[in-house]
Amino acid sequence: MSIHGVGGGGAVYQAIQQRMQAKATQRNQAGTAAKFDPAGKAGKAVESVAQAVQQASDLDHSSDKMVIDLATGRDANIHTTMVELEKSDIALKYVVQLRDRALSVYSELMRAQV
């Protein structure tokens, strides 16, 4: 139930960044002023996604530990364990939605005519 394999967002971000730089270069060559700021809003969005993935991973580790504690008979409350499992499940679904949205945006950029 671990989400360590969800990473890979860096490659998508780099591909989007390269595509945007290519468009900005073409606009500059055409005489249109274009401003490209890779550390601007796109950088903040990537940081937000990375933070969401980290939080989901932390919730996953916490819920895994609680399940192990419950299974081994340590002092664990089944209600609290189930709540943590649901939090982890919701966080994972959120990260998957973010990934799907990022891939959708990426494919839309790739379809754009240059």
N, C-alpha and C positions, 0 to 999 in steps of 0.2 A: 504494500500500500504506500510505498515511498514514491515521491515525485521528483527524485533527483534527475531523472531523464527528461524533464520538461524544459530544461535549459534551451540552448540552441537559439534563443532570441537574439543573440549577438550577431549571428550570421544574417538573419533577416534584416536587422537594423542596418548592418553594413551594406547590404544589397540595396536597401531603400535609399540610404545615404548616397551611394554611388550613382543611383538613378537620378536623384535630385540634383547632384552636382553636374551630371551630364546635361540635364535640362537647363540649369542655370548657365552653363557654358554656352549652350546653343542660343539662349536668349541674349547673352552678352554679345555674341558674334552677330546676331541679327540686329543689334542696335538697341535692344530693349534692356533697360536697367533691371537687373534681377539681384536680389539680395538673398544669399544663402547663409543660414546660421545653423550649423549642425549641433551646436551646444544649446540652442534655444529650446523651443517647445518640444521638439523631437527627443532631445536629450532628457528632458524632464519626464516625458512619457515613458521612456525606457527605464528610467530610475524608478518610476511608480510601479511598472510591471515587475521589475526585479524585486522591489520591496514586497509586492503581493506574493510572488513566488516564495520568497524567504519566509514570510508569515505562514503561508500554507505548509511549507516544509516543517516549520517549528510546531505547528498544530499536529501534523502527521506524527512527528517524533513523540510528542506528548501523549497522543492517543495510543500509539503503539506501546509505550511504556505502561500506560494504565491497563491496557488489555493484558499485557504480560503479567503485571502485578495481580490482576484479577484471576488469571488462569493458574498462577502458581500458588494462590491462596494467601498472598500477602494482604495486609490491611487495605482493602480497596472497596469503594462503594460502587455498586453496579449502576446506580443512577448517574453518578458523576462520570463514570466511564462511558456510558451511552451518550451523554451530552457532549463529551469531548470527541467521540467518534462522529457525531453529527456535525460538529463544528469543522472537523477535518474534512468530512465529505463535502460540505458546502464550500469550503475554501478551495478544494481541488476542482470542483465544478466551476468555480469562478475563474481559476487560472486557466482551465481548458477553454472557457468562453473568451478570455483575453487572447489566448493563442489563436483561436479560430478567427477572431476579429483581426488580429495582426496579419494572419495569412490572407484574409480577405482583402485587406488594404494593400498588401504586397502584390497580390494577383491583379488587383485593379490598376496599380501603378505599372505593372508589366504590360497590361493591355493598352495603356495610354500611348497614343501615337506621339512620336518625338518630332 
